[in-house]
Amino acid sequence: MDVNKFAAGLDAEKRARLDALSSTEAAKALEGMFSEAELIKAAGSGDAGAMRDILRRVLATEEGRKLAEMLGEVMK
């Protein structure tokens, strides 16, 4: 998945709401979980296995599950 193409396809309201999620306590709690290089490599390469691993690690935390729930609400 091309993340930039996905983001460009969102309307301004959804982009703003997604951006606001980065300021939540749940998102802040997950900040140190991954290196920026790891995230860029996984997203940029389209490596499904790496992305699944990242998602699995995030969802293994209470904060990650809460953030995923909020993300689902934003994308409705």
C-alpha positions, 0 to 999 in steps of 0.5 A: 500500500502506498501510504502517501497515495492513501492519504491523498485520497482522504478528504480534509476532515478525515486527514485532520481527524487522523492527524489529531489522533497522533496527539492522543495519550494512546498514540504518545504511549506508543511513540517509543515502540518503533524506530522511525527507520523501522516504520519507514522501511516497512511502509515504504517497501510494502513488506506485508510481513513487516507491517503485520509484525508492527500491527501485532506488536501495537495491538498487543498493548492496551494503548494500541487497541484503544488507538485502533478503535479510535482509528476505526471511528475516524474512518467511518 
